[in-house]
């Protein structure tokens, strides 16, 4: 199960990028392009995170444990509803 640690790491990197963008925005006051570069990194990390989550659901490594999904998965497997 390598997918869950990768999701956590990507999320932490996303938060670090968000914080660094805020620092660059306040510190530079628009004089440099560091805020723009931080935004590019943040968008790349977000797209990668969504792709990893999508792959996890597609491959079956991630599943929903929500109560309303139990009835849907039971009906797909052919088990009778309660």
C-alpha positions in Angstrom: 0.0 0.0 0.0 2.3 2.7 -1.2 -0.5 5.0 -2.3 -1.6 6.3 1.1 1.8 7.6 2.1 2.3 9.2 -1.3 -1.1 11.0 -0.9 0.0 12.3 2.6 3.4 13.5 1.3 1.8 15.3 -1.7 -0.7 17.0 0.6 2.0 18.1 3.0 4.1 19.4 0.0 1.0 21.2 -1.2 0.6 23.0 2.1 4.3 23.9 2.2 3.9 25.4 -1.3 0.8 27.3 -0.2 2.7 28.8 2.8 5.7 29.7 0.7 3.5 31.4 -1.8 2.0 33.5 1.0 5.4 34.4 2.3 6.6 35.4 -1.1 3.5 37.5 -1.7 3.9 39.4 1.5 7.7 39.7 1.4 8.3 40.6 -2.3 5.1 42.7 -2.8 5.0 41.8 -6.5 8.6 42.7 -7.4 9.7 39.2 -8.2 8.1 36.2 -9.9 8.6 33.8 -6.9 4.9 33.9 -6.2 4.1 32.8 -9.8 6.6 30.0 -9.5 5.1 28.9 -6.2 1.7 28.8 -7.9 3.0 26.7 -10.7 4.4 24.2 -8.2 1.2 24.2 -6.3 -0.9 23.5 -9.4 1.5 20.7 -10.4 1.3 19.1 -7.0 -2.6 19.4 -7.0 -2.9 17.7 -10.4 -0.4 15.0 -9.3 -2.5 14.5 -6.1 -5.7 14.1 -8.0 -4.1 11.7 -10.5 -2.8 9.5 -7.6 -6.2 9.5 -5.9 -7.9 8.7 -9.2 -5.4 5.8 -9.8 -6.0 4.6 -6.3 -9.8 4.3 -6.9 -9.3 2.9 -10.4 -6.9 0.2 -9.2 -9.0 -0.6 -6.1 -6.3 0.4 -3.6 -8.6 3.2 -2.3 -12.2 2.5 -1.3 -15.0 4.6 0.1 -16.1 3.5 3.6 -19.1 5.9 3.7 -22.3 4.3 4.9 -24.3 5.3 1.8 -21.8 3.6 -0.4 -22.3 0.2 1.3 -25.7 -0.2 -0.3 -24.3 0.7 -3.7 -21.5 -1.8 -3.5 -23.8 -4.5 -2.1 -26.2 -4.1 -5.0 -23.4 -4.4 -7.5 -22.2 -7.6 -5.9 -25.6 -9.2 -6.1 -26.2 -9.3 -2.3 -29.8 -8.5 -1.2 -30.4 -5.1 0.4 -31.3 -4.9 4.1 
